[in-house]
Amino acid sequence: TDAVAGKEASLLEKPAAATGKKVAVIGGGPAGLGCAAELARLGHAVTIFERRPEAGGLNTYGIAYYKLTPEVSLDEVEVVKSLGVEIRCGVEVGVDLPMADLQKDYDAVFLGVGLGHTYTLGIPGEDLPEVMEALAFIEEIHTQPLHEVAVGEHVVVIGCGNTAIDAVTQAKRLGATSATIVYRRGEKDMPAYAYEYEIAKADGCGFVFHAAPVEVLGESSVTGLKVIRTEPDAEGRARPVPGSESVIPCDMVIKALGQEKQVKMLQTLLPDLALDAKGRVVRDEKTGQTSVPGVFAGGDAANGGREVVNAVAEGKKAARGIHAALCGDAVEGPVQHTRVGVPGGKPVGSGLDRPVRVPEAEAEYYAAKGER
């Protein structure tokens, strides 16, 4: 895509003839954009409703600047718009626009609403002003001048996934004297990718393993984080060691504990929408159809939170399910991918044992070994 960005070239096929059908997409993140692009390619009129000022979701607002700039994400949004997709930003369905209106005015609706806020710690001091969510911290970096982004001198990040790594490295690069991750398990257990871990260490970030937060200290502002040492029990779960408490001095605490499912919002939008025991939208795995007629779903709201590539793949799969429901066509196998490069050529990854990090999401691409 970099090779054609800003040039009079396109990676996308021209849309099919108009079907006369209208589809509303709630959420302009990766799942919603993937669904909208595929629906437009199939000839449907698509409108995305996005509550934020810009579309792109996590790619625009929630990934560390050194890995992905908002401009790259917004360029991809423009590609989707070039297919004829309308994007209405600053519109929150259920607040600014009744869900019933979408169900009345559109032939189908796709839910790509993603996840909600970061899980709470449930410990004293969590409500102090210098305690914030990792994604909110990263969003500030994307939406404010860097000199206006508040960062402590000594920052502690709780959690050890890729978002935690993003937060701790960004804090260090913004001038924090120390930026430290606290994780209740060991180094080998952390969910962050190994190369992300190496980046954080190269930036001078610290890591405290086998430690769980007990209390955020301070009267009106953060002065430290009390932690307790943990050790694995017989089943491998982290258990606190009584009497092993210690204090990590800090003036800012960032939570990176994973995100909540948007159960309340979904139940308010669609009282008859079926959710599973974990709060995920129940949908047909092949078509994306939910328990509500005419409503489809995909992405984090349905899978519980996976990779961006999974969200895009699920959005495209649901688009084909919507197309089948609206036009009576059978749901086919993998979507026809756009040819890039020499006709008949094979992708670079075709000769590799593990060509992609998330093979189940990219299998459609590599399965044909360059035949598309």
Steps between C-alpha positions, in 0.01 A plus 500: 500500500789740564601470134166637377419744780459849360517379141231450239478130567262272681523166675125448479276365230214714376174431688240275344176640362277660762264257670267765638557373853611719792710380792584686821830425672530596867864566580773627271778278633675217314196267503262771383735625230567148376129425485415829331770466236390149409132598489579796275705275274195276471282794391323603821456855631676517836500759777735472798399665829805578715473676837852644490619793287692266268454142384765230529438383855803349670722572200426872523486545876650206685835386360835648599608780269835338421320193360208655313423867449140621479575629151555147370170386649313800361648435155340156515171660602520715186546186292175362642325831430625486142273197452201722569464423870354790700652551845310709753735581787391648831179297493440254783221257424268475797586854611493724192304260282248236612583142412139455390554759226788299355297181505216682323705692242760237408472148362763366741715618790854391591623533859871577512500680833818349645567492873451747783707640784798332665418262783522658843763402755254500787758636745517810721632813332390402151296820473799732545540742206836361382356150450387453140429240234774408254282554194392842628866591551590393146197682361619822663833459321316467170259788552695764693827685443768291668602781733144499640492127579531450875764242592643435843864499597471144629234298316374152585298299248294207630472213252732343246319471169585691185293800612695510827823499299366785286417704810830444681714576194297810416535625858877452486528670162294793626757568768418288804811443711382146565225295339437158650264213428355303792375152412358234730656211309849428368696613198416183306128545566451851366260527203701774329694403190869433559612775261277752681668400826842555345397846378391600849823376655703683235313819594609456860165387641500291816310180579385367836373145464307289752342806661132594533363846586347539845446875536573824320653724764443871546252745650410734213755375247695180434817447702555128453361156425489237772551151356515149638728227375328209326592142428330233291276253681458133407285598200737773384287792614670798663437502874607777742770423754384628842727758657691575178360849433729774372459848352605621156532882510316662207288799411295346219331160462375370165263203481539254213286210618289424195163649409149433620226373271238764425215297647287787630529699179413200282203403715374858487535517121347159438319342798449175305866465402645173632830521688701209632617452858806717430298789359587432136242541225371160392513474121516239226870436440449475124267793435527727804120487549396577859183402687334820371373473140692727265776570752849358450817527708874446493827618650580544868137528610446147372839332546583658835810683384755367255728656239412774252540254215238274660257789527544588133458137394183464706360823359556377145348161582191668646475717189469187289237372743307825464530485121363146502209600722410804289554357154437130548851402392671210674780592738812414309842407629790746527443835339683571176808698598642780292801405289814693584824472307582275207200303363535136598765581759513356848497691827827547684375286788402202286824316568509559874393248762334772708432790263271694733468553873124432493465219242133429570413855393730512199437144381269625225790689347768237517284195431501565126879539482484804273235366267271798560 
